[in-house]
Amino acid sequence: METLKRSLVDLPPAFLDALRDAVGQQAVLTGEEDREHYGHDETEDLRFPPQVVVRPRTTAEVAAVVKLCAQHHIPITPIGGRTGLSGGALSVHGGVGLALDRMDRIIAIDERNLQVTVEPGVITQVLHEAVAAKGLYYAPDPSSKGSCTIGGNLAENAGGPRAVKYGVTRDFVLNLEVVLPDGEVIWTGANTLKNSTGYDLTRLIVGSEGTLGIITQAVLRLVPLPKETRLMLVPFREAAKACEAVSAVFRAGVVPSALEFMERDAIDWTLRHVPNIAVPVADDTQAHLLIEVDGQHADTLVRDCETILQVMEAHGCQEVLFAETSAEKDALWRMRRQVPEAVKSNSIYKEEDTVVPRYELPRLLQGIKDIGARYGFKSVCYGHAGDGNLHVNIIKGDLSDEAWTNELPRAIREIFHLTVSLGGTLSGEHGIGLVQRPYMDIAFNAVQLDLMRGLKRLFDPLGILNPGKVLP
């Protein structure tokens, strides 16, 4: 477990009493077990418990808590489902951990306008199922969809496999109710598909990782639920050939609903980790692509699959596995979604969330392997190849603690320099949070970083809202 020395503020008894008056006695938690529970996410082994946990139920309660924090200069960190991988919800400066899990209502599903209004604590999969029951579709689907929340998805601008066709979370947001760092409540936009009225505060808030405001409601766009899907698992003897095939699919005129890449180790570790999944893997297979197409008409999908198959064969694929039944499709997707857990169960690791233009994926993958060879670490790579998003899991393995602590950051810096040199950037969907903050100078120059700091000061002049995140 990594711990850092922290200089924590004093929480006056009057402040704690005022919190209890604002949200109720039962919603203010000061016990060690509760604070530890809300003091970690899925980022490595980091632990930063808040000094007090507050669990509001309404926007008015959130605003009251924020006003109290502003009056007393107390840091406040919004906390969602705690599935993040960049440390965005960790209370690194203590203070108040604002857990939004009780704000979990789906307020309204507007079937006429294909919109839904939700609170931030709604679990993503719960939203998927609620709108699917009405023949509608909310496409963003992170691997942690069964436990992550819409508020966290908005804060990090989460993606998932279907982003390649439908877009990331930001592309589905129409309007947000936001509590500003002084307790003022605003709506950022309008419930319309087009809006060219003033600065786009909605898109600014999405992906700001809780550093500019606290989202308390969101109006999200929906689309009709696809009636048909086809899914195939495509093995390759060479990982580079699998990566090369990715951009060729799009150049052939097909836009898959998902196009995922998995290295051999990712598949092997997952098959050992997840019971009741049997996928044949040849001894010389080094990588797989998991490719899905969806739509309203089966004949269109058959033609798309034929085109994809031609592209795969032109790039030297091995025998393609087509998922014929719903159970087979579910098994393949369960395998893909369990890769992060399987990697985590094998070794201490660090995960980097690189993203490049998809044609550059082969060069990125090879460069990562070359850097690993120089620094002596193994990496397991997988991710959303269709949009160039490669998750790089650096495995500690036999690396010494000294190398892991002191040399690995230099290797990660080289990976990010390579990523940016290929036209990419540091994070595709996990955010910057705490752990990627030291590398922001690779993606942005001093002028750009100063503009971001200026925005932060404008919204949060006291610097109390999720301090220690994003900006170096």
N, C-alpha and C positions, 0 to 999 in steps of 0.2 A: 504494500500500500504506500502510495506517495502522499506525503503530508508536507505542507509548507507553513512556515511560521507566519502568523497573521496578526496584524494589529487591529483588534476588534473595538468597536465603539461601545460605550456604556449604554445600556438600555434602562433609562430611569423608570422606577416603579410607576410613576404617573403616565409614562408612555404606554406601558403594558396595560394599565388599567383603562386607558383611553381606547386601546385596540379591542379589549374585551367589550367595552361599551359599544364600539362600532359594529362588531361582527358577532358578538355573543361569546360567552365563556367557553363553550365547547369548541369553538373554531380557532382558538388561540392555544397552540401547543408548545410547551417549553421543555418537555421531558426529553432525556437523552435519546431514547429509542426512536421517538418521532422525528427528532432533528436529524438523526443518522439516516432514517428512512428517506427523508427528502434531501439528503446531502450528497447524493451520488446519482449519476446517470450511467450510461454504458461506455463512457470514455475511460478506457484503460482501467486503472485501479484508483482513480482519484476520489477523494472524499473531502468535501467542504460543507459541513453541516451549517445551516443558518443558526442564529442565536435564538430565533423564535420562528415558528411556522404559523402562518395565518391562512385559513381556508374560507374565503368569502363565497357567498352564493349569488350576489347580484352586482351589477355595475355600480350601483350606489355604494355598496360596501367596499368595492375595490377603490373607488374614488376617495372614500373616507380614510382608508388605510394609507393611500398614497399621500394625501394631504398631511396626515400625521407624520409620516416619514419625512416629508419636506420640511415641516415645522421643526423637527428635531434633528435634521440632517442624518437620517438613518438610511444606510444602503438597503435597497429592495430588489430582490431577484425574482422574476416570474418563473414558475416551475410548472411544467406540463406533465407528460407521461414518463419523463426521465428515461427516454430511449435514445437520447442524443449521443453523438460520437465526437463532438468537438468541445464538450464541457460548457455549452452555452447556458445551462440551467444550474450551474454550480454557484453557490453563495461564497465566492472567493474572499469577499470582505465581510462575511458574516451578515449581521443585520437581520432583516425580515426576508424569509423565504415565502413568497406569495404563491401558494399552491392553488391552482385553478381547477382542480379535479372535480369539485362540487358543482361547478358551472357547466353542466353536461346536458343541457336541453337542446333538442332539435326544435327550434321555435316554430318554424313554418316551412312546408314544402309547397312551393308555388308551381303547380303543374302547368298552368297556362303560360307562364313566362319562363319555365325551365330554370327556376332559382330555388335555393334553399337558404334559410337563415338559421345559424347555429351559434351556440356558445363555445368558448375555447376548449372546454373540457370534454367535448364529444370525442369518443374514440373513433378513429378513421374508419375502421371496419364496420362499426355500428352505423355510421353515416352511409357507407356503401350499401349495406343491406336495407336500410330504410328507404333510400331512393330507388333501389332496384325493385322493391316491392311495388312501386308505381311505374315501372318500366323506364326508369331514368338511370343515369350513370354519372357518377363523380369519379373521374379517371385517376387522379393522383393516388398512388398506392405504394408507399414505402414498404420495405420488407417487414418492418415492425408494425404494420397496419393494425394488428390485433391488439396492440397496447399503446401505440403512440396516439397523440391527440391532435385535433385540428389546430389548436393554438400553437403547439410546437411546430407543426407542419408549416404554419404561416410564418412563425418566427424565423425558421431556417430555410424557407422556400423549398420545401421537400419535393422530391421528384418521384422516383420509382420506375419500374420497367415500362409503364405505359406512357411515360413522358415523351418518348421518341415520336409518337403519333399525336398525342393530345396536349402535350405541354406540361410544365411543372405547376406547382401550387399557385404561383403568381398569376398564371394564365387563366385561372378559374375564379379569381377574386374580383367582385364588382364594387364592394363597399365594406368599410370597416368602422365599427364603433371602437374608439380608442380612448383610454384614460392617459392623459399627458402627465409628465413628472411633477406637475404642481397640483394634480387632482382634477384639472379641467377635463370635461368629456366632450369629444367631438366625433362627428362622422367625417370620413375622409373623402367621400365621393358621392356617387349616385347609383341607384339600382338599374342602370342602363348598360347596354352592350357597347355603346360608344359614349365617350365623354372627353371633349377637348376644352374643358372649362377650367382654366387656371393650372397651377402646378399639380402634378399627379402625386398627391400625398398617399394614395392607396398603395401604389407600387413602391413608394419609398419605405413605408412601414413594413411591407412584406419583405422578409429576409433581413430585417434590421436587428434580429436576435434579441428583442426585448430591451434594446438600449435607448429607444426613442419614445416608446409608449407601450401601454399594456392593452392588448386586444381583448375586448369583452364580448363582441358579437362580430359575425362575419356573414355577409351576403355572398353566396357562391353560385357560380354558373353551373348548370347541368347540361347534359346532352342525352339524346335517346339511347337507351341501353342496346348495345349491339346484339343481334339475334344469333349470329353465327361466329364461331371461332375455329381456327385450325392451328395446330401446334406441332412443331417438329424439333427433334434434337439431332444436331448435325455434328458428328465427330471429325476431327482432323488429326493427321500425324504431326503437323507443325502448327504451333500456336500463331506464328506470324501469318501463315496462310489463312487461318480463321479470321484474323484481324483484317487482312486484305480483302476478304470476301464481304466484309460489313459494308463498306462504302459502295461496293459494286452492286449490292442489292438496290440501293437508292438510285444509282445511275441507270439501272434497268427499269426504273419507273414504278417500283413498288415501295410503299411506305408501310412497314410492319407496325402492328400495335405494340410489339415488344421484340427486342433483339438483344439477347444477353450473351455475355462471354464468360466462360469458366475454364480456368486452367485445370490440368489433370489432378493436382493435389486438392483443389477445391472440391472436385467431384468425389475423389477417393475418401477424403476426410468426412464429407457429408454423408456418404453412403454408410460409413461406419458409425456415424453419430446419430442418424435418423433411422429408427426401426421401420420395417415393413415397406421399404422401397428397394426394388431390384431393377437396376439399369445395367445392361451389359456394356462393359467397357473393354475394348481390345487392348492387348498389352502395349501396342505401339501408338495408341491414341494419346495425344498431348493436350488437346483442348476441345471444348464443345461450344457450339452456338445453340442457344435455345431461341427459336423464332416463332412468333405468333402473328397471325393476321386475323382481323375481325371486321365485321360489317353486317349489313342487312340481307345480303344475297349470297347464297352458297356458291352459285356458279362463278361469281366474281372472285371469291376466295380460292376456288379451284384453279382458276387461271393465275392468280397471284402465286400460289404454291408451285405451280409448274415453272413459272419464271424464276422463283427463288431456287428451286432445285437445279435448274440449268446453271445458275450463277454458282451455286455450291460445287457442282461437279466440275465446272471450269476452273475452280480453285483447288481441286484435288481432295475433296471431302471423301470420307469413308461412307459406309452404309448408313443411310438416314433412317432414324426411328420416327414414325408418325404416331402420335397419340390418337387412338381411334375412339376412345370412350371418355366420358367425363372423369372416371376414376383414374385413367391413365394421365389425363391432363393435370388433374389435381396432384398426382404423385410427382410429376416433373416440376410443377411449380413449387410444391412443398420442398423438393430437393434444392431448388434454386434459392428459395427464401431462407433455408436453414444454413446456407454456406457461412454467414457471419458467425453464428453460434458454433458451428463445427470448428472453424478456425480458432475461435476463442477457447474452445475446450482442449485444443492441442498444445497451446503454448502461450506464454506472455507475448503480446504483440502490440504494434502500433499500426493504426489504419490511416492512410492518406487518401484523400478523395479527389484525385486528379481528373481534369477534363481537358480534352483537346479537340480540334476539328477531327471528325471521325476518320478521315483519310490518313491522319498522322498516327493512328493507333499502333501500327506495327513498329514505327520508330520509337514511340513512347515505351512500349513493352520491352523492346530490345535494350533501350537505354537504361531502364530500371534494372534489368538483369545484369547489365554491365556494371552499374553502380554497386549493386549487391555483391558482385564478384570482387570488386576492389575493397569493399569495406567488410566483407566476410559474413554477410547476412543472407538468409533465404527469404524470398518473397512469394506470396500466393496472391495472384491477381484474378479478379473477376469484376463484373459490373455491367453497366448499361451501355454496351458497345454501340448500340444504334445511335446514341447521341454523344459518343466519344467520352463517356464517363467511366473511368477505370478506377476501381477501389484497389489500392495497393496495401496488402497486409504484410508488414515487416515482422518476421518471426524472430524472437530472441534466441531460441534454440540454445546453442553452446556459446553464444557471445558472453563475454565477461560483463559483470556489472559496470566496470569502468568503461568498456567500449560502448555498452548500451546507453550509459548516461552522457558520456563526453564526446564520443566519436559519431554516434548515430545522428545527432542533430546536423552535423556537417553533411552526412549522406542525404538526409531529408532535404536540406537546402539545395543540394545538387539535383535531386529529383524535381524540385519545384522550378529551379532554373531551366532544366530541360523542358518541363511542361510549358513554361511561358515562352521559351524559344520556339516551340512548335505551334505557337498561336493560342495556347491554352491558358488556364488559370488554376488557382490553388484549390478551389472547391466547386463541385458541381451541384451538391445537394445537402451536404452535412453542415455547412456553415464554417465560420472561422472560430467563433467562441473563444475559448481560453488557449487551446493547445496549438492552433495555427497562427495565433497573433504574432509571434516573433518573425514570421516569414512574410508579412504583408508588404515589406519593402521590395520584395521580388516582383510582386504584381503591380505595385503602384509607386510612382515617384513622390517626391516631397510635396509638390503642389497638390496632387490628388489626395494625399493623406491629410494635408492641412484643410482641404475643402471638407473632408469627412469629419475632421475634428470640429470644424466650424459648425456643421450641422448638429453634431452632438451637443455642443455648447448652447446652440440656439434652442433646442428642444429641452435640454437638461442642464441648465446653468449650474446647479448644485452638484452635478455628477453623481447622483444617488441611484440612478436606474441601471441595474445590471452592470455595475462598474467592473473594470478589469477585463472586458471582453472586446473583441474585434480589433480595436485600434491599438497599435503599439505605443 
